[in-house]
Amino acid sequence: MSALQRSPAGNRGGLAVVLLANLLPVAGVVLLGWRAAEILVVYWIEVVVMVAAYSVAALFAERPIDLDDREFYIVGYSENSELDDDRWSGEPEPVGAFDRLLPAALADRLPPIYRRNVPVVARSLGIGWFLAIGTLMLADAVVTAPVAAASSPAVVLAALGVCVSQAIEIRREFFVTPRYEEWSAYMVLEAAQRVVVFYFCIGMVAVPVSFLGLVLVAGTLDSLAVAPAALGPLAPADDLDPFALAYVVPFALAKAAADRSRRIAFDEVTPSGLAGWFAPEDPRPEWQRRE
């Protein structure tokens, strides 16, 4: 049963807004000559910030970890991993960091960080190696001057926007609900790492397909002797890089699908389809989950 019922019109409208917002970079690259390298750097920054934000949110999770009958294992865990019964049985122990670092009025408004979640987050940060490798591959394949691209005003402003938007999403998804009372640290980290795996699959499968598609389109236009000027306002920019565009198109579509599916996954108890992929496995019976 859905935690929040939506009308079909509302679903279509929300999907259209998400799709249009994520296709704007594609239009900018094709029609306005935006640098695809900068857009890809922004996409990667968003993934890194998302993983960091979810890692922080995992520190507040109250429920104990349950590894039984799982199909998805986060970095640092496997089907052979064993949990410390003393650590994960009973009530969690707060760290009390906010009481020492923040004013009392502010500390009282924040949920506690639990000590047993700290090593879970530390172990899962091994995904940082994966992100670092992805950064090197991105820089080598597409971004000819990664330092210049990452330090450009457009990227800096976009990165700030990403940080703000992720903070808003984390607040909505975990603390307004409040989902930190219902999920374990493992489930929070799993939600983030499922997104990373999804983007990795897009990069490995969809990008080559996109590149081949662009080659076929270019070949078709050449065979039909269609001059770019004949396309009018749809004519591509003179400095368009087709190879870079092959990265931007699938990632823009994938991000639109991921953004929409993640919202559905967080708002429904038993999401299906692509949204079901972004929902972490909840070991509790369905009747015990949030209604």
C-alpha positions in Angstrom: 0.0 0.0 0.0 1.3 3.4 -0.8 2.3 5.7 2.0 1.3 8.7 -0.1 -1.4 8.3 -2.8 -1.0 10.2 -6.0 -3.3 10.7 -8.9 -2.3 9.5 -12.4 -2.2 13.1 -13.6 0.1 14.1 -10.7 2.4 11.2 -11.6 2.6 12.2 -15.2 3.1 15.8 -14.3 5.9 15.0 -11.9 7.6 12.8 -14.4 7.4 15.4 -17.1 9.0 18.0 -14.8 11.8 15.7 -13.8 12.4 14.7 -17.4 12.5 18.2 -18.8 14.8 19.4 -16.0 17.3 16.6 -16.7 17.2 17.1 -20.5 18.2 20.8 -20.2 21.9 19.9 -20.1 21.5 17.9 -23.4 19.8 20.9 -25.0 22.5 23.2 -23.8 25.3 21.0 -25.2 23.6 20.5 -28.6 22.1 23.9 -29.2 24.1 26.3 -27.1 27.6 24.8 -27.2 27.8 24.1 -23.5 30.9 22.1 -22.5 29.8 18.5 -22.0 32.9 18.0 -19.8 31.6 20.4 -17.2 28.2 18.8 -17.2 29.7 15.4 -16.6 31.8 16.7 -13.8 28.7 18.1 -12.2 27.0 14.7 -12.5 29.9 13.0 -10.8 30.0 15.6 -8.1 26.4 14.9 -7.4 27.1 11.2 -6.9 30.0 11.9 -4.5 27.9 14.4 -2.5 24.9 12.0 -2.4 27.1 9.2 -1.0 28.6 11.5 1.6 25.1 12.8 2.6 23.7 9.3 2.9 26.8 8.3 5.0 26.0 11.1 7.4 22.3 10.2 7.5 23.3 6.5 8.3 24.9 7.6 11.5 21.4 8.6 12.9 19.7 5.2 12.0 18.1 3.5 15.0 17.3 0.0 13.8 19.8 -2.8 14.1 21.3 -4.4 11.0 19.9 -7.7 9.7 21.9 -9.4 7.0 19.7 -12.5 6.6 18.5 -13.4 3.1 19.8 -10.3 1.4 20.4 -10.0 -2.3 22.3 -6.7 -2.3 25.4 -6.3 -0.1 27.0 -2.9 0.4 30.7 -2.3 0.3 32.4 -3.9 3.3 29.8 -6.7 3.7 29.1 -10.0 2.1 26.9 -13.1 2.7 29.7 -14.4 4.9 29.8 -11.3 7.1 29.0 -11.8 10.8 27.6 -9.2 13.1 28.5 -8.6 16.7 25.5 -9.7 18.7 26.5 -7.6 21.7 26.6 -4.5 19.6 23.4 -5.0 17.6 21.2 -6.3 20.4 19.4 -4.0 22.8 19.0 -0.2 22.6 21.6 1.8 20.6 24.1 3.9 22.5 24.2 7.6 21.5 27.6 9.2 20.9 26.5 12.6 22.4 28.6 14.6 19.9 26.0 17.2 19.4 25.7 17.9 23.1 29.4 18.8 23.2 29.7 20.7 19.9 26.4 22.5 19.5 24.3 24.9 21.6 21.8 23.1 23.7 18.8 24.6 21.9 20.0 23.2 18.6 21.3 19.9 19.9 17.9 19.1 21.4 16.3 19.4 17.9 18.6 16.9 16.3 18.4 13.1 16.7 21.4 11.4 18.2 24.3 9.7 16.4 24.6 6.1 17.5 28.0 4.7 18.2 27.3 1.3 16.6 26.7 3.0 13.2 30.1 4.6 13.0 32.1 1.4 11.9 29.3 0.5 9.4 29.7 3.9 7.7 33.5 3.6 7.9 33.5 0.2 6.2 31.2 1.3 3.5 33.4 4.2 2.6 35.4 1.8 0.6 33.1 2.8 -2.2 35.3 5.9 -2.3 37.8 3.9 -4.2 35.1 3.1 -6.8 34.3 6.7 -7.1 37.9 7.7 -7.4 38.4 5.1 -10.3 35.3 6.5 -12.0 36.8 10.0 -11.7 40.0 9.0 -13.3 38.1 7.2 -16.1 35.9 10.2 -16.7 38.9 12.6 -16.8 40.8 10.3 -19.2 37.9 9.6 -21.6 36.0 12.9 -21.8 37.4 15.8 -19.6 40.6 16.9 -21.3 41.3 19.5 -18.5 39.7 18.1 -15.4 41.1 20.8 -13.1 39.9 23.6 -15.3 36.5 22.0 -15.8 36.0 21.4 -12.0 37.0 24.9 -11.1 35.0 26.7 -13.7 32.3 29.1 -12.3 29.5 27.0 -13.8 30.7 23.9 -12.1 31.3 25.6 -8.8 27.8 27.1 -8.8 26.3 23.8 -9.8 28.2 22.0 -7.1 26.9 24.4 -4.5 23.4 23.8 -5.8 24.0 20.0 -5.6 25.1 20.3 -2.0 22.0 22.4 -1.1 19.6 20.1 -3.0 21.1 17.0 -1.4 20.8 18.5 2.1 17.1 19.3 1.3 16.5 15.7 0.0 18.2 14.1 3.0 16.1 16.2 5.4 12.9 15.3 3.5 13.7 11.6 3.1 15.0 10.8 6.6 14.2 13.5 9.1 10.8 14.9 8.2 9.4 11.4 7.8 11.3 10.4 10.1 12.7 7.5 8.3 15.9 7.3 10.5 13.7 5.6 13.1 12.6 2.9 10.7 15.8 2.1 8.8 19.1 0.6 9.8 22.5 2.2 8.9 22.9 -0.6 6.4 19.6 0.3 4.6 20.5 3.9 4.4 23.9 3.1 2.8 22.3 0.5 0.5 19.9 3.2 -0.9 22.9 5.3 -1.9 25.0 2.5 -3.3 22.1 1.2 -5.4 22.1 4.6 -7.2 25.9 4.2 -7.8 25.5 0.7 -9.3 22.7 2.0 -11.5 24.9 4.8 -12.9 27.7 2.4 -13.4 25.5 0.1 -15.5 24.4 3.1 -17.5 28.0 4.0 -18.2 28.9 0.5 -19.2 25.9 -0.3 -21.3 23.9 2.8 -22.3 26.9 5.0 -23.3 28.2 2.7 -26.0 24.7 2.3 -27.3 24.3 6.0 -27.4 27.5 6.5 -29.2 26.5 4.0 -31.9 23.2 5.7 -32.2 24.8 9.1 -32.8 27.0 7.5 -35.4 24.0 6.1 -37.2 22.1 9.4 -37.0 25.2 11.3 -38.4 25.5 8.7 -41.2 21.9 9.0 -42.1 22.1 12.8 -42.3 25.2 12.6 -44.4 23.5 10.1 -46.8 20.5 12.3 -47.1 22.8 15.3 -47.7 21.1 17.3 -44.9 23.0 20.4 -44.0 23.0 21.5 -40.4 21.6 24.9 -41.4 18.5 23.1 -42.8 17.6 22.0 -39.3 16.9 25.6 -38.3 16.7 26.2 -34.5 17.5 22.5 -34.0 20.8 22.7 -35.7 23.7 21.6 -33.4 26.3 24.0 -32.3 29.4 24.2 -34.4 31.7 23.0 -31.6 29.5 20.1 -30.7 31.5 17.1 -29.5 29.5 13.9 -30.5 31.6 11.7 -28.3 30.9 13.8 -25.2 27.3 14.0 -26.2 27.2 10.2 -26.1 27.9 10.5 -22.4 25.5 13.3 -21.6 22.4 11.9 -23.3 22.2 8.5 -21.4 23.2 10.0 -18.1 20.6 12.8 -18.4 17.9 10.2 -19.1 19.2 7.9 -16.4 19.3 10.7 -13.9 15.7 11.6 -14.7 14.6 8.0 -14.2 16.6 7.7 -11.0 15.3 10.9 -9.5 11.7 10.0 -10.2 12.1 6.4 -9.1 13.9 7.3 -5.9 11.0 9.6 -4.9 8.6 6.8 -5.5 10.7 4.3 -3.6 10.8 6.6 -0.6 7.1 7.4 -0.6 5.8 3.8 -1.1 6.0 0.8 1.2 6.4 -1.7 -1.6 7.5 0.1 -4.7 7.7 -1.9 -8.0 9.5 -1.6 -11.3 12.6 0.6 -11.4 11.6 2.3 -8.1 11.8 -1.1 -6.5 15.5 -1.2 -7.4 16.2 2.0 -5.5 14.4 0.8 -2.4 16.7 -1.0 0.1 15.7 -4.4 1.3 13.6 -4.2 4.5 13.8 -7.5 6.4 10.7 -6.7 8.4 7.3 -8.2 7.4 5.2 -5.8 5.3 2.7 -5.3 8.1 5.5 -3.9 10.3 6.6 -1.3 7.8 5.5 2.3 7.6 1.9 2.8 6.4 
